[in-house]
Each structure stands twice: as C-alpha cells, then as structure tokens.
Amino acid sequence: MSVGQQARADRIRQMFDQVAARYDARNRLFSADRDRAWRRRAAQRAALRPGQTAFDLCTGTGKLAHELLPYVRPSGRVVGIDFAPAMLALARRREPEIEFRLGDITRLDEPDVSVDAVTIGFGLRNLVDRDAALREMFRVLRPGGRLVILEFAPPPRGLLMRAYRFYLSRVMPALAGLLSAGEGSAYRYLAETVEAFPEPAELAHQLETLGFAVTVERMTLGIAALHVAVRRR
C-alpha cells in the first residue's frame, strides 16, 4: 500500500470509529429500514450449509455476519473482519458466537481455498485497493464457493433517481449534521463514494476476469445491488 493509500485508509478508519455508536440507527433511518432486508437477502444468497465457514469482510458492527450465523449452525463458524476498532467493539458485545478480528482484508490470514462463502456489505466502496481485496477473496474461497457483494449502486437515470440523488447528496448529510455534530461529512463521503462506484455490469466484468461466474440483482429501484460470484476453479 502506498503512503497516499495508507493515509486515505487511516482517514476512513477514523471516520467509521467516530460514527460507530450511531451507525446502525442512522442506517435504519436513512434507508427507511430497507438495509435489514438487503442484508437478509445477501445472507440467503451465500447458500451456506451447517458446518461451513463464512467470512464477512468490512463487517462493521456485525449485522451481516449475524444474518449468516443461522445457516452454519451448529458446527460451522462465521468470522467477521474489519479495520475499525470501535465498530468491532460493538460487534463483539452484540454477537459473542462470532469471531471478530481486527485486520486488513487485502491480506487475510486464511490459507488458500479454505472458506465456503465470503460476504461484504457496503464495504467495497471504502477500500483503497479494491483489486487486491477482490483477489484475496478469490484466493481464500473454495472452488464453488460464493462471494456475495452487497453495495449501493450509482443511481440509474430518471426523474425519481434525480430526487434520490438530491436526497443522498444534500438531505442525508444535512440531517446527519443536525442529529450529531460532525456526522454530515461522513454522509457527504457516502454520497461521493456511491456516485464514484463502478456500475454493476462493470464490477461483474471485473469479477469474471478473476475467475468468478457472476449474477447481478438490483434491489429497491436499483439503488442497491447484489453480486453473487461463484468461484469456478
């Protein structure tokens, strides 16, 4: 990682640590509670079975990891990894059955082809080296294993999406700033990263190049997307 990338990663980590205590409540508010349904869909798409191993990357407060747990019980395991200590502290208190690790998802400790499913919910946008992270996800997955990416997509064109863009870029940051001093900048960052994120088809092509077979599902008028990528070899 370059010096510039490390500096950006440090700024993002500090931002998430600062908003950790209010992160889940804000997500419920600003998504009209749709974030819960999106995570449940992502967990279903991981197609896990009892006894298997799942890694939830950029796990944050562990909400998606929590949705994975019923699928691998009683003898399987879920591991959540994040780089923000304050987020992980909340996750550990809420879900003691999951192993939460502080770590860099571009350098996972797991051996090659050792994991049945990898999930990442609303975290891919925040990575300073997305390519390295995706290669690492491919490396640890077993052949036939699934990578499930839940992420905001750049809003499609249209009048309704123009209103959504205004909500995303203006209303959310303003409201967040009113609710808690300093949070406005975090939600301006959210809007900027959503707009700059690759279109679903572009991300699908990148995953196919790595060796995945990919399906894409857009949800809630296209503002969120699920990429389900199965390792072919």
C-alpha positions in Angstrom: 0.0 0.0 0.0 1.4 3.4 -1.0 1.8 6.3 1.5 -1.2 8.0 -0.1 -3.4 4.9 0.2 -2.4 4.4 3.8 -3.3 8.0 4.7 -6.7 7.6 3.0 -7.3 4.3 4.8 -6.5 6.0 8.1 -8.9 8.8 7.5 -11.7 6.3 6.6 -11.0 4.3 9.7 -11.1 7.3 11.9 -14.4 8.3 10.3 -16.0 4.9 11.0 -14.7 4.9 14.6 -16.3 8.3 15.2 -19.7 7.3 13.9 -19.7 3.7 15.3 -22.1 4.3 18.2 -24.8 5.8 15.9 -24.0 3.8 12.7 -26.8 1.2 12.8 -29.5 3.7 13.9 -28.6 6.1 11.1 -28.6 3.2 8.6 -32.1 2.3 9.6 -33.3 5.9 9.5 -31.8 6.8 6.1 -32.7 3.6 4.3 -36.2 3.5 5.8 -35.2 0.2 7.4 -34.5 -1.4 4.0 -30.9 -2.2 5.0 -32.1 -5.1 7.1 -33.9 -6.8 4.2 -30.9 -6.2 1.9 -28.6 -8.0 4.4 -31.0 -10.9 4.8 -31.1 -11.3 1.0 -27.3 -11.2 0.9 -27.1 -13.9 3.6 -29.5 -16.1 1.7 -27.5 -15.8 -1.5 -24.4 -17.0 0.3 -26.0 -20.5 0.1 -24.3 -21.7 3.3 -25.0 -25.1 5.0 -24.5 -26.3 8.5 -20.8 -26.9 9.4 -19.4 -24.5 6.8 -17.2 -21.4 7.2 -18.1 -17.9 6.2 -16.1 -14.7 6.3 -17.9 -11.4 6.5 -15.4 -8.6 5.4 -15.7 -5.0 6.3 -18.1 -6.4 8.9 -18.6 -3.2 10.9 -20.9 -3.8 13.7 -21.5 -7.4 12.6 -25.0 -7.1 11.2 -24.5 -9.1 8.1 -22.3 -11.6 10.0 -25.2 -12.1 12.4 -27.5 -13.0 9.4 -25.0 -15.7 8.3 -24.8 -17.4 11.6 -28.1 -19.5 11.5 -27.1 -21.0 8.2 -23.8 -22.6 9.5 -25.1 -23.7 13.0 -24.4 -25.8 14.9 -20.9 -26.8 13.9 -19.9 -24.1 11.4 -18.3 -20.7 12.0 -18.6 -17.1 11.0 -15.6 -14.8 11.1 -16.0 -11.0 10.8 -13.1 -8.8 9.9 -12.9 -5.0 10.0 -10.2 -2.3 10.4 -12.2 0.0 12.7 -11.8 -1.0 16.4 -14.8 0.9 17.6 -17.1 -0.9 15.2 -15.7 -4.3 16.2 -16.1 -3.5 19.9 -19.8 -3.1 19.3 -20.0 -6.2 17.2 -18.3 -8.4 19.8 -20.7 -7.2 22.5 -23.8 -7.9 20.3 -22.8 -11.3 18.9 -20.5 -13.4 21.1 -20.8 -16.5 18.9 -18.9 -14.9 16.0 -15.2 -14.5 15.9 -14.4 -10.8 15.1 -10.9 -9.8 14.0 -9.2 -6.5 13.5 -7.5 -6.8 10.2 -6.7 -5.8 6.6 -8.9 -7.7 4.1 -6.3 -7.3 1.4 -4.1 -9.6 3.5 -6.2 -12.3 5.0 -4.6 -14.9 7.3 -6.6 -17.8 6.0 -5.0 -20.4 3.7 -5.9 -20.8 0.1 -9.3 -22.4 -0.8 -10.4 -22.7 2.8 -13.6 -20.7 3.0 -17.1 -21.7 1.8 -18.5 -18.2 1.4 -17.3 -14.6 1.7 -19.7 -11.6 2.1 -19.1 -7.9 2.1 -21.9 -5.5 2.8 -21.4 -1.8 1.9 -17.7 -2.0 2.4 -16.2 -2.5 -1.1 -16.7 1.3 -1.8 -14.4 2.1 1.1 -11.4 0.0 0.1 -8.4 1.9 -1.1 -7.1 -1.1 -3.0 -10.3 -2.8 -4.3 -8.4 -5.1 -6.8 -6.1 -6.5 -4.1 -9.1 -7.2 -1.9 -11.1 -9.0 -4.6 -8.1 -11.1 -5.5 -7.7 -12.1 -1.8 -11.4 -13.0 -1.6 -10.9 -15.3 -4.7 -7.8 -16.8 -3.1 -9.5 -18.0 0.1 -12.7 -19.3 -1.4 -13.0 -23.0 -2.3 -14.0 -23.9 -5.8 -17.7 -23.5 -6.0 -17.6 -21.1 -3.0 -19.6 -17.9 -3.2 -18.6 -14.2 -2.8 -21.7 -12.1 -2.1 -21.2 -8.3 -2.5 -24.0 -6.1 -1.2 -23.4 -2.5 -2.2 -25.0 0.8 -3.2 -25.0 1.2 -7.0 -24.7 4.5 -8.8 -28.4 5.6 -9.2 -30.0 4.8 -12.6 -31.2 7.7 -14.8 -34.7 9.1 -14.4 -36.7 11.7 -12.6 -37.2 9.6 -9.5 -33.4 8.8 -9.3 -32.7 12.6 -9.7 -34.7 13.1 -6.5 -32.8 10.2 -4.8 -29.5 11.8 -5.8 -30.7 15.0 -4.1 -31.6 13.1 -1.0 -28.3 11.2 -1.0 -26.1 14.2 -1.6 -28.0 17.0 0.2 -30.7 15.8 2.6 -28.8 12.9 4.3 -25.7 14.9 5.1 -27.7 17.9 6.3 -29.9 15.8 8.6 -27.0 13.8 9.9 -25.2 17.0 10.8 -28.3 18.2 12.7 -28.6 14.9 14.6 -24.9 14.9 15.6 -22.1 17.3 15.1 -19.5 16.1 12.7 -21.7 13.4 11.0 -22.5 15.5 8.0 -19.1 14.9 6.5 -19.5 11.1 6.8 -22.7 11.2 4.8 -21.2 13.5 2.2 -18.5 10.9 1.9 -21.1 8.2 1.4 -22.8 10.1 -1.4 -19.5 10.7 -3.2 -18.4 7.1 -3.0 -21.8 5.8 -4.3 -21.6 8.1 -7.3 -17.9 7.1 -8.0 -18.5 3.3 -7.6 -18.5 1.2 -10.7 -21.8 0.3 -12.4 -23.0 -3.2 -11.6 -22.0 -4.5 -15.0 -18.5 -3.2 -14.7 -18.0 -4.8 -11.3 -19.4 -8.1 -12.7 -16.9 -8.0 -15.5 -14.0 -7.4 -13.1 -15.2 -10.4 -11.0 -15.5 -12.6 -14.1 -11.9 -11.7 -15.1 -10.7 -13.0 -11.8 -12.4 -16.4 -12.4 -15.9 -16.0 -11.0 -19.3 -16.8 -12.6 -21.4 -13.8 -11.7 -25.1 -12.9 -11.4 -26.3 -9.4 -10.5 -29.5 -8.5 -8.7 -30.6 -4.8 -8.3 -32.9 -4.0 -5.5 -35.2 -1.2 -4.3 -35.5 0.6 -7.7 -31.8 -0.1 -8.4 -30.2 1.8 -5.6 -28.6 -1.3 -4.1 -27.1 -4.3 -5.9 -26.2 -7.9 -5.1 -23.3 -9.5 -6.9 -23.2 -13.3 -6.4 -19.9 -14.6 -7.7 -19.1 -18.3 -7.7 -15.5 -19.4 -7.9 -15.2 -21.6 -11.0 -11.9 -23.3 -10.2 
